[in-house]
Amino acid sequence: MAERFLNCLGEACPIPLIRTQREMETMAAGDMLTVNIDYTCAVKGVPGWAKEQGHKVDIEEVGEGEWDIIIKKV
C-alpha cells in the first residue's frame, strides 16, 4: 500500500478534481491519496467524485479554510 500526497492549495475548481482523477488513475487498489485543498467547492466535488467511483473517503479540516481529503482506492 502506497501513500501519496497532492497539494492543491490555491487551485480553484475544477483543477483539484482533475488532478485527483489523474493521480488516482496511476494508483493501485489499497493505495491512499491525501489531497490538500482550500476551496470549499473542492470539498464537495472531490469527495463526491471519489465516492461515486466506489473509493473510501475521509475529510479532515486541518486549518481554517483548509482540508485534507483522504481517498483509499478500492
Secondary structure, 3 states (H helix, E strand, C coil): CCEEEEECCCCCCCHHHHHHHHHHHCCCCCCEEEEEECCHHHHHHHHHHHHHCCCEEEEEEEECCEEEEEEECC
